[in-house]
Amino acid sequence: MTTAHHLDLEPNDPTRSGPPVPAGNGARLSQNEVEQLCLKAARGAGMSWGLAEEAGFAAAWLAMRGLDGPGVLLAQLRDAMDRPWHEICPVVAPGRFQAAEGGCLCPIALGAALCDHARLPETALDETPLRVGPVNHPVLLLAFLSDLAQARGGCVRLDWPGGTVLLTADGQVSGDTALLAKETRLVAELSVHGAAPDQWVQPDAPLFVPSATLSGLNAFALRTTVPASEASRAGAGAAVGDND
C-alpha cells in the first residue's frame, strides 16, 4: 500500500510500477517513493543501473532536505538527452575533474566519480582545492559530497562565485543551498574543513511533487516497460504443459 497522498489520479496504467501521475496539482511522496520513481526515470533516460540508483538516491536526499531533487533531476535528464556519454562523463586528473572537449558534466556521473576516487590522490582536498566542472544542475552533487566528507574525515566545502555550501559525513548541509539549487551550470572548488557551522538545514517532511514533475519522470520511467504485442505475448508462459 503506497504512502503517497495522490490527488485527482489518472486512470490506472498496468505498465506503471511507480506512483500514478496525478492530473491535478501533484502528490506528497515518501523518501522511498521519490527514490524509486527517480531511479526508474533515470534508467528510462538511458543511465546504467548503477548510475540510475545513484540518481534516485541523490534526488531523494535533496527532497528530504526541502530541496526539489525530483524537479532538478528531471531537468538534468532532459538536458542530457542525446548527448554522447564522453561529453558528460568526467575526465579525472590531479586537482581537476572536467568534461572532455570543453563539455558540461552530468552531476550524477561527476558525483559517482568523486566518491570512487575519494581516497585516491586525484581527490586530495586537504592542501589544494579540487576544481570540478563545468557541471549541469550542481545541487545534485550534494548527496555525493556528504559521502565524500565521510570518506575524507571532515566537512566538505563547495565554493562557487555565487556562494558556499558545507556538508558533513552524517548528511548535514549548511550555506547557500537555495542559491545552488537555482544554478544550471557552474565551475566549483571542493575542499575539506574540520570545523562545521552551528546552523544546519533540517530534514523536511515528504516532498510535495508537482504534477508536471511527476508526469515528466513517469514518462521517462515508462520507457523501461515493454508494450504488449503479439511477439511479447508469444514469449510469455511455459512452452509446454507442466501436468504429469
C-alpha positions, 0 to 999 in steps of 0.5 A: 500500500503506497504512502503517497497522498495522490490527488485527482489520479489518472486512470490506472496504467498496468505498465506503471510500477511507480506512483500514478501521475496525478492530473491535478496539482501533484502528490506528497511522496515518501523518501522511498517513493521519490527514490524509486520513481527517480531511479526508474526515470533515470534508467528510462533516460538511458543511465546504467543501473548503477548510475540510475540508483545513484540518481534516485538516491541523490534526488531523494536526499535533496527532497528530504532536505526541502530541496526539489531533487525530483524537479532538478533531476528531471531537468538534468535528464532532459538536458542530457538527452542525446548527448554522447556519454564522453561529453558528460562523463568526467575526465579525472586528473590531479586537482581537476575533474572536467568534461572532455572537449570543453563539455558540461558534466552530468552531476550524477556521473561527476558525483559517482566519480568523486566518491570512487576516487575519494581516497585516491590522490586525484581527490586530495582536498586537504592542501589544494582545492579540487576544481570540478566542472563545468557541471549541469544542475550542481545541487545534485552533487550534494548527496555525493559530497556528504559521502565524500566528507565521510570518506575524507574525515571532515566537512566538505566545502563547495565554493562557487562565485555565487556562494558556499555550501558545507556538508558533513559525513552524517548528511548535514548541509549548511550555506547557500543551498537555495542559491545552488539549487537555482544554478544550471551550470557552474565551475566549483572548488571542493575542499575539506574543513574540520570545523562545521557551522552551528546552523544546519538545514533540517530534514523536511517532511515528504516532498510535495511533487508537482504534477508536471514533475511527476508526469515528466519522470513517469514518462521517462520511467515508462520507457523501461516497460515493454508494450504488449504485442503479439511477439511479447505475448508469444514469449510469455508462459511455459512452452509446454504443459507442466501436468504429469 
